[in-house]
């Protein structure tokens, strides 16, 4: 496998300031959409795709601007809000194509909601990880591979606002300007490193993964919750969090803009018994929150009324292995196996120039080391252990290339104890 080169541009990167074909008109009606679909249908090759969301402003993950670029078709910017019911012709044209995205897992769920789903995928961010690049942001990879400078722009802006400023649209158009060219450059790098098959398996995994499953007890991720030491206070956090989440979902507003985490923890700690006492706390006395005082106080009263049997435990219940800092006390042999496995994985990572977390998810390695029972495999050969590991990794969702690489080294780690 060829070594990873990290060439710096021979000269200063050329700023990429405006789209080569000029800034296109935003497609926001069926007539313009029909014209755009025709252009994309007459184009050739892969389709560069991006989507802008309003993370931090909206509750949903919906896309508020779609960007496409294809050879022979130019760049297309679509406002999906006014044409959401008319996107079937667009889907018919672009869904059979290979899409090129950067950090595809971020955009695919919102695109899927609109009926837009690629038949094939190329993720330039993931390609950079597999190639061993230290920096895999779009601007960094574009500069490294193409010698072009993408200015940081408005990615964290509220893309649900209208009208969209021209500077935002220019930024959005540039995000797909050179994606296909970048895809081709990255494909050459991965081919030279012998990682083309690895990348294909990873891209297909991302394409088929679907949206992430909601994590249980999401309310426990409330900032500063660890400052609370009673189960009754945790119940108050849970009630306030769930009330806030329902309001945020109904209004499609980011939860933190409905009520900040700090206010939830403060109320759970103080446990006010009246509207006046609640309003004396930070945030709750503000003009926006005063109108919702009864809503928040009702949540606190529900928490106070819960029987002890319904209170949440102080620590989050977990399935599978416990936190690693408890291993040496509860299962020292598993702790030794994990140490050996981590050392083997680090060595492998350095050999193939792929981050450890991309070789295999850390959770899968932990579960393997925790669940392994040496007494059940006394006298097992290295081949037997490798087959056991391969089966476990397969059940855990590891791709074939990951299993081929990591199976033998993890089998060695299991054999150490």
Secondary structure, DSSP 8 states (H G I E B T S, - for coil): ---------SS--EEE-S-TT----EE-SHHHHHHHHHHHHH-EEEEEEEEE--BTTBSS---SEEEEEEETTEEEEE-HHHHGGG-HHHHHHHTTSEEEESSHHHHHHHHHHTT---SEEEEHHHHHHHTT-S--SHHHHHHHHH-EEE---STTS-TTSSS--HHHHHHHHHTTTSHHHHHHHHHHHHHHTT-HHHHHHHHHHHHHH-S----TTGGGG-TTGGG---HHHHHHHHHHHHHHHHHHHHHT--HHHHS-HHHHHHHHHH---SHHHHHTSTTTTSHHHHTTHHHHHHHHHHHHHS-GGGS--SS---SSS--GGGHHHH-HHHHHHHHHHHHHHHHHHHHHT--HHHHS-HHHHHHHHHH--GGGGTT--HHHHHHHHHHHHHHTT--HHHHHHHHHHHHHHHTT-
